[in-house]
Amino acid sequence: MQNFTKLCYILPEYNEDTDSHFFHLYEFLKKISEKMDIFLVVEKSKTKDIKLGNKVYIQKFRFAPLRFLESFLIILKARISGCKNFYTHYAYMGAINAAIISRLSGGKSYYWNCAMNWLFKQKRLSGLGYRLSLKLSHFLVTGAETMKQGYVEHYGLQPEKIRVMPNWINLNRFQPKVKTQNTKHKTLLFVHWLSKRKGADMIVPIIRNFITDFSSLLSDFKLFVVGDGPYKETLLEEIKENKLEKIIEIVGGVSNKDIIDYYGKADILIVPSMEEGFPRVLLEAMAMAVPYVATDVGAVREISPEAAQRFLVKSGDAEMFAHKIEALISDKVGYDQFRKEELENVKNYSLEKVSDKFINEIIS
């Protein structure tokens, strides 16, 4: 390993059964560990045996001041051991400490963030941590040019301080399924955190609009809602009030290792988010050749193939969202073209291609 670049990678959480995008990070770390000497710092994990990176440290303290001090000391240890580059995924404490230590000792700190946080009021402490992470780090790394411009506009960051690296997908794990064509039966899928921010409050209005205007298209259709979150109980009440129990099924959180089964059943993915950065669910859908209707926010348009452009909707417009679902169901030629373009487009975001970009262009 002595000829490899040393990198201290700071991860907020490790959980093999996670239903979040973090599972993609674990695959990424395994891949870059083949070419880099990784000192992995994990802020929170119930698992002690983590086989990622070349050396792993799991933080022990939960009390915030002690956790901050522990983070500082372990990152300092990494610097003393030869790490000059520090890469933090979202975590504020790790990002701030990495930035301070690298600035004092001649290293470089990189902070990954890809969210439209400027749309929302943050809690005072987390908001401060977020802004310090952005300001102190040598470089912000984000997923797309669209997001880069957002950080420049809303936080006053200099463009040269921002590096763009897309999200990725393991195309060996996510592969399209052969589906039986049934024009009168369709399965819709929602995969996300159940919050207003991610469009959970739009689910019932969209389905109500679709039933009112377009249900004659189908003899049967079903929406599977995969995910958990603060809006779950409200959503259950809305489904009951509108007598949609037979149409909308809330599955709950599903491990990312098992999520492929749901994409395999789906004809259309719906992504009615108020806010997105670089949504991993779109990469999963593209890799599985599942066409989607999504809100035109964040980098959604930028990463979507040409066939998808006409199925992007203004945030909050449930009626138009339902209309786009109908248009996608009705146009078999357009639907097949959408699938074809997805499979070609997603190759740009393969795990292998993005990990090479990370090593050769981002960390330098």
C-alpha positions in Angstrom: 0.0 0.0 0.0 3.0 2.3 0.3 2.6 3.6 -3.3 -1.1 4.3 -2.8 -2.6 7.7 -2.1 -3.6 7.9 1.6 -7.1 9.2 2.2 -9.0 9.7 5.4 -12.7 9.2 4.6 -15.3 10.3 7.2 -18.6 8.5 7.1 -21.6 9.5 9.4 -23.0 6.0 9.7 -22.5 2.4 8.8 -25.4 0.0 8.6 -25.4 -3.0 6.2 -29.2 -3.1 6.3 -29.7 0.6 5.6 -32.6 1.6 3.4 -30.8 4.8 2.5 -28.2 5.8 -0.2 -25.4 4.9 2.2 -25.2 1.3 0.9 -24.0 2.8 -2.4 -21.2 4.4 -0.4 -20.1 1.1 1.0 -19.7 -0.3 -2.5 -17.8 2.8 -3.5 -15.4 2.5 -0.6 -14.7 -1.1 -1.5 -13.9 0.0 -5.0 -11.6 2.9 -4.3 -9.8 0.8 -1.6 -8.4 -1.2 -4.5 -6.4 1.9 -5.5 -6.1 4.1 -2.4 -5.0 3.5 1.2 -8.2 4.4 3.1 -8.3 5.3 6.7 -12.1 5.2 7.4 -13.6 7.1 10.3 -17.2 6.1 11.1 -19.1 8.4 13.4 -21.9 5.9 14.3 -22.2 2.1 13.8 -23.7 -0.8 15.7 -21.4 -3.2 13.8 -17.9 -3.4 15.0 -16.6 -5.6 12.2 -16.5 -3.2 9.2 -14.6 -4.5 6.2 -14.2 -1.3 4.3 -11.0 0.7 3.8 -7.6 -0.4 5.0 -8.0 0.9 8.5 -11.3 1.6 10.3 -12.0 3.7 13.4 -15.6 3.7 14.9 -16.3 6.6 17.2 -17.2 5.6 20.8 -18.8 8.7 22.3 -22.4 9.9 21.8 -22.2 13.0 24.0 -21.7 15.8 21.5 -18.7 17.7 23.1 -16.8 14.4 23.7 -17.7 13.2 20.2 -16.3 16.4 18.7 -13.1 16.0 20.7 -12.8 12.4 19.7 -13.3 13.2 16.1 -10.6 15.9 16.3 -8.1 13.5 17.8 -8.7 10.6 15.5 -8.4 12.9 12.4 -5.3 14.4 13.8 -3.9 10.9 14.2 -4.8 10.2 10.6 -2.8 13.3 9.6 0.2 12.3 11.6 0.1 8.8 10.1 0.5 10.4 6.6 -3.0 11.3 5.4 -3.0 14.6 3.5 -6.4 14.4 2.0 -9.7 14.3 4.1 -13.1 13.5 2.5 -16.2 13.9 4.6 -19.7 12.8 3.5 -22.3 15.2 4.9 -21.1 14.9 8.6 -20.5 18.4 10.1 -18.2 17.5 13.0 -15.9 15.5 10.8 -15.9 18.2 8.1 -15.0 21.0 10.5 -12.3 19.0 12.2 -10.8 17.8 8.9 -10.8 21.4 7.6 -9.1 22.8 10.7 -6.4 20.1 10.9 -5.7 20.2 7.2 -5.4 24.0 7.1 -3.0 24.0 10.0 -0.9 21.1 8.7 -0.8 21.5 4.9 -3.4 19.0 3.9 -6.6 19.3 1.9 -10.2 18.8 3.0 -13.1 17.9 0.8 -16.8 18.1 1.9 -19.5 16.3 0.1 -23.0 17.9 0.1 -25.7 17.7 -2.6 -29.0 19.1 -1.2 -31.0 22.2 -1.7 -30.7 23.2 1.9 -31.2 26.9 1.0 -34.9 26.2 0.5 -35.3 25.3 4.2 -34.7 26.8 7.6 -32.2 24.7 9.5 -31.9 24.4 13.3 -29.4 26.9 14.7 -26.7 24.4 15.6 -26.9 22.2 12.5 -27.2 25.3 10.3 -24.0 26.6 11.8 -22.2 23.3 11.4 -23.4 23.2 7.8 -22.1 26.7 6.9 -18.8 26.1 8.7 -18.3 22.9 6.8 -18.9 24.8 3.5 -16.7 27.7 4.4 -13.8 26.0 6.1 -13.3 23.0 3.7 -10.8 23.5 0.9 -13.3 22.1 -1.6 -17.0 21.4 -1.7 -17.8 18.3 -3.8 -21.3 18.1 -5.2 -23.1 16.0 -7.8 -23.9 18.2 -10.7 -23.3 21.6 -12.4 -26.9 22.6 -11.4 -26.1 22.1 -7.8 -22.7 23.8 -8.1 -24.5 27.0 -9.3 -26.9 26.7 -6.4 -24.1 26.8 -3.8 -22.4 29.7 -5.6 -25.7 31.7 -5.7 -27.0 30.9 -2.2 -23.8 30.6 -0.1 -21.4 32.8 -2.0 -18.9 30.0 -2.6 -16.3 30.6 -5.3 -16.8 28.4 -8.4 -13.2 27.2 -8.3 -13.8 25.9 -4.7 -16.5 23.5 -5.9 -15.7 20.2 -7.6 -18.4 18.2 -9.4 -18.6 14.4 -9.1 -21.8 12.5 -9.9 -23.4 9.8 -7.9 -22.9 6.3 -9.1 -24.7 2.9 -9.4 -23.4 -0.6 -9.3 -24.6 -2.0 -12.6 -23.7 -5.5 -11.6 -26.2 -5.3 -8.8 -29.0 -3.3 -10.6 -29.9 -4.9 -13.8 -33.2 -4.7 -15.8 -35.8 -7.4 -15.4 -37.8 -8.9 -18.2 -41.4 -7.7 -17.8 -44.6 -9.2 -19.2 -46.4 -6.4 -21.1 -49.9 -5.8 -19.7 -51.5 -2.6 -21.0 -54.4 -2.8 -18.5 -52.4 -3.4 -15.3 -49.7 -1.1 -14.1 -47.6 -0.9 -11.0 -46.3 2.5 -9.7 -43.5 2.8 -7.2 -42.4 5.5 -4.7 -39.0 5.0 -3.0 -37.9 7.7 -0.6 -37.9 9.1 2.9 -41.5 9.9 3.8 -41.4 13.6 4.4 -42.9 16.7 2.7 -39.4 17.6 1.5 -39.4 14.3 -0.5 -43.0 14.7 -1.7 -44.8 12.3 0.6 -47.7 14.8 0.9 -48.1 14.7 -2.9 -48.8 11.0 -3.1 -52.5 11.0 -2.4 -53.3 14.1 -4.5 -51.5 12.6 -7.5 -53.4 9.3 -7.2 -56.7 11.1 -6.7 -56.1 13.2 -9.8 -55.2 10.1 -11.8 -58.3 8.2 -10.7 -60.5 11.1 -11.5 -59.2 11.7 -15.0 -57.5 8.6 -16.3 -58.5 5.5 -14.4 -60.5 4.3 -17.4 -57.1 3.5 -19.0 -56.5 0.6 -16.6 -58.5 -2.3 -15.1 -56.0 -2.4 -12.2 -53.1 -0.4 -10.9 -51.2 -0.3 -7.6 -48.7 2.1 -6.0 -46.1 0.7 -3.6 -44.7 3.3 -1.2 -41.3 2.1 0.0 -39.8 4.1 2.8 -40.2 5.4 6.3 -40.2 8.8 7.9 -42.1 11.5 9.8 -45.0 11.7 7.3 -45.9 8.0 7.4 -48.8 8.3 9.9 -50.3 11.3 8.1 -50.0 9.4 4.8 -51.8 6.4 6.3 -54.6 8.7 7.5 -54.9 10.3 4.0 -55.0 7.0 2.3 -57.8 5.8 4.6 -59.8 9.1 4.3 -59.7 8.8 0.5 -60.5 5.1 0.5 -57.3 4.3 -1.4 -56.2 1.3 0.7 -56.6 -1.1 -2.2 -54.5 1.1 -4.5 -51.7 2.5 -2.2 -49.7 0.1 -0.1 -47.1 1.5 2.3 -44.4 -1.1 2.5 -42.1 0.7 4.9 -38.4 0.8 4.9 -36.6 -1.8 2.7 -32.9 -2.5 2.8 -31.1 -1.2 -0.2 -29.9 -4.8 -0.7 -33.5 -5.9 -1.3 -34.9 -2.8 -3.1 -34.2 -4.4 -6.5 -37.2 -6.6 -6.1 -39.6 -3.6 -6.0 -38.0 -2.0 -9.1 -38.4 -5.3 -10.8 -42.2 -5.2 -10.3 -42.6 -1.5 -11.2 -43.7 0.0 -14.5 -43.2 3.6 -13.4 -41.3 5.3 -10.6 -42.8 8.5 -9.2 -40.5 11.2 -7.6 -42.7 14.1 -6.6 -40.0 15.7 -4.3 -40.0 19.4 -3.3 -36.2 19.2 -3.1 -33.5 16.9 -4.6 -29.8 17.1 -5.2 -28.8 14.2 -7.3 -31.4 11.6 -6.6 -30.0 8.1 -6.3 -33.5 6.6 -6.9 -33.3 7.9 -10.5 -30.0 6.0 -11.1 -31.6 2.9 -9.6 -34.6 3.3 -11.9 -32.5 3.9 -15.0 -30.3 0.9 -14.3 -33.5 -1.2 -13.9 -35.1 0.4 -17.0 -38.0 1.7 -15.1 -39.3 5.0 -16.6 -40.2 7.8 -14.2 -42.2 10.9 -13.7 -40.4 13.4 -11.5 -40.4 17.0 -10.3 -38.0 19.3 -12.1 -35.8 20.2 -9.1 -32.1 20.0 -8.3 -30.1 18.1 -10.9 -33.0 15.9 -12.1 -33.2 17.4 -15.6 -29.4 17.5 -15.9 -29.0 13.8 -15.3 -32.1 12.6 -17.2 -32.0 11.2 -20.7 -33.7 13.1 -23.5 -36.8 10.9 -23.5 -37.4 11.7 -19.8 -37.4 15.5 -20.3 -41.1 15.7 -21.2 -42.0 13.8 -18.0 -40.5 16.3 -15.6 -43.1 18.4 -13.7 -43.1 21.6 -11.7 -43.0 20.9 -7.9 -46.4 20.8 -6.3 -48.5 20.3 -9.4 -50.4 17.1 -8.6 -52.7 17.4 -11.6 -49.9 17.7 -14.1 -48.1 14.9 -12.4 -51.1 12.6 -12.9 -51.3 13.8 -16.6 -47.7 12.8 -17.2 -48.2 9.3 -15.7 -51.2 8.9 -18.1 -49.0 10.1 -21.0 -46.3 7.6 -20.2 -48.8 4.7 -19.8 -50.5 5.6 -23.1 -47.4 5.9 -25.3 -45.9 2.4 -25.8 -43.4 3.6 -28.3 -42.3 6.5 -26.1 -42.2 4.2 -23.1 -39.9 1.7 -24.8 -37.7 4.6 -26.0 -37.5 5.9 -22.5 -36.3 2.5 -21.2 -33.7 2.3 -24.0 -32.3 5.7 -23.3 -32.2 5.0 -19.6 -30.0 2.0 -20.0 -27.6 3.9 -22.2 -27.5 7.0 -20.1 -26.9 5.2 -16.8 -23.6 3.9 -18.1 -22.2 7.4 -17.5 -22.8 6.8 -13.7 -21.3 3.3 -13.3 -19.5 2.6 -10.1 -16.3 2.0 -12.0 -16.4 5.2 -14.0 -17.2 7.5 -11.1 -14.6 5.8 -8.8 -12.0 6.5 -11.4 -13.1 10.1 -11.6 -12.9 10.4 -7.8 -9.3 9.1 -7.7 -8.0 10.8 -10.8 -9.8 14.2 -10.8 -11.5 15.0 -7.5 -8.8 14.0 -4.9 -5.7 15.7 -6.2 
